[in-house]
């Protein structure tokens, strides 16, 4: 299973590390990972299931429940 948000589907993204010195400024590859946190979500069958959710979706779910 890939590390992705169960609500919005956000996955890891590729990018480059910033280089601060040097003439040729070689770009080093890196991966940006989403901030996934476990959260108990209700399922369609009426039960609950623990899933990985990004913090943006977690915040939105918390706001909607108020």
mmCIF file of the C-alpha atoms, coordinates in Angstrom:
data_MODEL
# 
_entry.id   MODEL 
# 
loop_
_atom_site.group_PDB 
_atom_site.id 
_atom_site.type_symbol 
_atom_site.label_atom_id 
_atom_site.label_alt_id 
_atom_site.label_comp_id 
_atom_site.label_asym_id 
_atom_site.label_entity_id 
_atom_site.label_seq_id 
_atom_site.pdbx_PDB_ins_code 
_atom_site.Cartn_x 
_atom_site.Cartn_y 
_atom_site.Cartn_z 
_atom_site.occupancy 
_atom_site.B_iso_or_equiv 
_atom_site.pdbx_formal_charge 
_atom_site.auth_seq_id 
_atom_site.auth_comp_id 
_atom_site.auth_asym_id 
_atom_site.auth_atom_id 
_atom_site.pdbx_PDB_model_num 
ATOM 1  C CA . UNK A 1 1  ? 0.000   0.000  0.000   1.00 0.00 ? 1  UNK A CA 1 
ATOM 2  C CA . UNK A 1 2  ? 1.370   3.405  -0.982  1.00 0.00 ? 2  UNK A CA 1 
ATOM 3  C CA . UNK A 1 3  ? 1.535   6.120  1.640   1.00 0.00 ? 3  UNK A CA 1 
ATOM 4  C CA . UNK A 1 4  ? -1.348  8.289  0.509   1.00 0.00 ? 4  UNK A CA 1 
ATOM 5  C CA . UNK A 1 5  ? -4.176  10.174 2.199   1.00 0.00 ? 5  UNK A CA 1 
ATOM 6  C CA . UNK A 1 6  ? -7.379  8.111  2.427   1.00 0.00 ? 6  UNK A CA 1 
ATOM 7  C CA . UNK A 1 7  ? -9.543  11.228 1.859   1.00 0.00 ? 7  UNK A CA 1 
ATOM 8  C CA . UNK A 1 8  ? -7.857  13.358 -0.822  1.00 0.00 ? 8  UNK A CA 1 
ATOM 9  C CA . UNK A 1 9  ? -5.277  10.913 -2.219  1.00 0.00 ? 9  UNK A CA 1 
ATOM 10 C CA . UNK A 1 10 ? -2.256  13.142 -1.596  1.00 0.00 ? 10 UNK A CA 1 
ATOM 11 C CA . UNK A 1 11 ? 0.974   11.163 -2.246  1.00 0.00 ? 11 UNK A CA 1 
ATOM 12 C CA . UNK A 1 12 ? 4.701   11.771 -2.095  1.00 0.00 ? 12 UNK A CA 1 
ATOM 13 C CA . UNK A 1 13 ? 6.102   14.309 -4.547  1.00 0.00 ? 13 UNK A CA 1 
ATOM 14 C CA . UNK A 1 14 ? 9.561   14.579 -6.092  1.00 0.00 ? 14 UNK A CA 1 
ATOM 15 C CA . UNK A 1 15 ? 11.741  17.649 -5.935  1.00 0.00 ? 15 UNK A CA 1 
ATOM 16 C CA . UNK A 1 16 ? 15.259  18.945 -5.405  1.00 0.00 ? 16 UNK A CA 1 
ATOM 17 C CA . UNK A 1 17 ? 17.301  19.913 -2.354  1.00 0.00 ? 17 UNK A CA 1 
ATOM 18 C CA . UNK A 1 18 ? 18.357  23.578 -2.492  1.00 0.00 ? 18 UNK A CA 1 
ATOM 19 C CA . UNK A 1 19 ? 22.079  24.110 -3.042  1.00 0.00 ? 19 UNK A CA 1 
ATOM 20 C CA . UNK A 1 20 ? 23.551  27.135 -1.285  1.00 0.00 ? 20 UNK A CA 1 
ATOM 21 C CA . UNK A 1 21 ? 27.100  27.273 -2.619  1.00 0.00 ? 21 UNK A CA 1 
ATOM 22 C CA . UNK A 1 22 ? 29.228  26.273 -5.573  1.00 0.00 ? 22 UNK A CA 1 
ATOM 23 C CA . UNK A 1 23 ? 29.515  27.321 -9.206  1.00 0.00 ? 23 UNK A CA 1 
ATOM 24 C CA . UNK A 1 24 ? 27.626  24.415 -10.790 1.00 0.00 ? 24 UNK A CA 1 
ATOM 25 C CA . UNK A 1 25 ? 24.847  24.141 -8.168  1.00 0.00 ? 25 UNK A CA 1 
ATOM 26 C CA . UNK A 1 26 ? 24.186  20.442 -8.642  1.00 0.00 ? 26 UNK A CA 1 
ATOM 27 C CA . UNK A 1 27 ? 20.578  19.638 -7.759  1.00 0.00 ? 27 UNK A CA 1 
ATOM 28 C CA . UNK A 1 28 ? 20.165  16.671 -5.427  1.00 0.00 ? 28 UNK A CA 1 
ATOM 29 C CA . UNK A 1 29 ? 16.940  14.683 -5.854  1.00 0.00 ? 29 UNK A CA 1 
ATOM 30 C CA . UNK A 1 30 ? 14.645  14.170 -2.874  1.00 0.00 ? 30 UNK A CA 1 
ATOM 31 C CA . UNK A 1 31 ? 11.070  13.179 -2.079  1.00 0.00 ? 31 UNK A CA 1 
ATOM 32 C CA . UNK A 1 32 ? 8.549   15.321 -0.229  1.00 0.00 ? 32 UNK A CA 1 
ATOM 33 C CA . UNK A 1 33 ? 6.279   13.133 1.940   1.00 0.00 ? 33 UNK A CA 1 
ATOM 34 C CA . UNK A 1 34 ? 2.765   14.184 3.017   1.00 0.00 ? 34 UNK A CA 1 
ATOM 35 C CA . UNK A 1 35 ? 2.172   14.573 6.758   1.00 0.00 ? 35 UNK A CA 1 
ATOM 36 C CA . UNK A 1 36 ? -0.056  11.536 7.339   1.00 0.00 ? 36 UNK A CA 1 
ATOM 37 C CA . UNK A 1 37 ? -1.647  10.846 10.716  1.00 0.00 ? 37 UNK A CA 1 
ATOM 38 C CA . UNK A 1 38 ? -3.839  7.899  11.787  1.00 0.00 ? 38 UNK A CA 1 
ATOM 39 C CA . UNK A 1 39 ? -7.518  8.801  12.186  1.00 0.00 ? 39 UNK A CA 1 
ATOM 40 C CA . UNK A 1 40 ? -10.607 6.685  12.871  1.00 0.00 ? 40 UNK A CA 1 
ATOM 41 C CA . UNK A 1 41 ? -13.128 7.272  10.074  1.00 0.00 ? 41 UNK A CA 1 
ATOM 42 C CA . UNK A 1 42 ? -16.668 5.895  9.707   1.00 0.00 ? 42 UNK A CA 1 
ATOM 43 C CA . UNK A 1 43 ? -17.210 3.355  6.908   1.00 0.00 ? 43 UNK A CA 1 
ATOM 44 C CA . UNK A 1 44 ? -20.204 2.943  4.598   1.00 0.00 ? 44 UNK A CA 1 
ATOM 45 C CA . UNK A 1 45 ? -21.313 -0.190 6.461   1.00 0.00 ? 45 UNK A CA 1 
ATOM 46 C CA . UNK A 1 46 ? -21.704 1.703  9.735   1.00 0.00 ? 46 UNK A CA 1 
ATOM 47 C CA . UNK A 1 47 ? -18.461 0.637  11.414  1.00 0.00 ? 47 UNK A CA 1 
ATOM 48 C CA . UNK A 1 48 ? -15.218 2.531  11.866  1.00 0.00 ? 48 UNK A CA 1 
ATOM 49 C CA . UNK A 1 49 ? -11.761 1.999  10.392  1.00 0.00 ? 49 UNK A CA 1 
ATOM 50 C CA . UNK A 1 50 ? -8.374  3.461  11.241  1.00 0.00 ? 50 UNK A CA 1 
ATOM 51 C CA . UNK A 1 51 ? -6.857  5.142  8.146   1.00 0.00 ? 51 UNK A CA 1 
ATOM 52 C CA . UNK A 1 52 ? -3.980  7.464  7.286   1.00 0.00 ? 52 UNK A CA 1 
ATOM 53 C CA . UNK A 1 53 ? -5.196  11.014 6.616   1.00 0.00 ? 53 UNK A CA 1 
ATOM 54 C CA . UNK A 1 54 ? -3.164  14.137 5.792   1.00 0.00 ? 54 UNK A CA 1 
ATOM 55 C CA . UNK A 1 55 ? -3.287  16.935 8.352   1.00 0.00 ? 55 UNK A CA 1 
ATOM 56 C CA . UNK A 1 56 ? -5.196  19.257 6.001   1.00 0.00 ? 56 UNK A CA 1 
ATOM 57 C CA . UNK A 1 57 ? -8.053  16.730 5.630   1.00 0.00 ? 57 UNK A CA 1 
ATOM 58 C CA . UNK A 1 58 ? -7.935  15.942 9.350   1.00 0.00 ? 58 UNK A CA 1 
ATOM 59 C CA . UNK A 1 59 ? -8.399  19.630 10.127  1.00 0.00 ? 59 UNK A CA 1 
ATOM 60 C CA . UNK A 1 60 ? -11.274 19.940 7.657   1.00 0.00 ? 60 UNK A CA 1 
ATOM 61 C CA . UNK A 1 61 ? -13.025 16.866 9.133   1.00 0.00 ? 61 UNK A CA 1 
ATOM 62 C CA . UNK A 1 62 ? -12.653 18.321 12.641  1.00 0.00 ? 62 UNK A CA 1 
ATOM 63 C CA . UNK A 1 63 ? -14.171 21.634 11.493  1.00 0.00 ? 63 UNK A CA 1 
ATOM 64 C CA . UNK A 1 64 ? -17.136 19.890 9.835   1.00 0.00 ? 64 UNK A CA 1 
ATOM 65 C CA . UNK A 1 65 ? -17.957 17.931 12.985  1.00 0.00 ? 65 UNK A CA 1 
ATOM 66 C CA . UNK A 1 66 ? -18.441 21.114 15.046  1.00 0.00 ? 66 UNK A CA 1 
# 
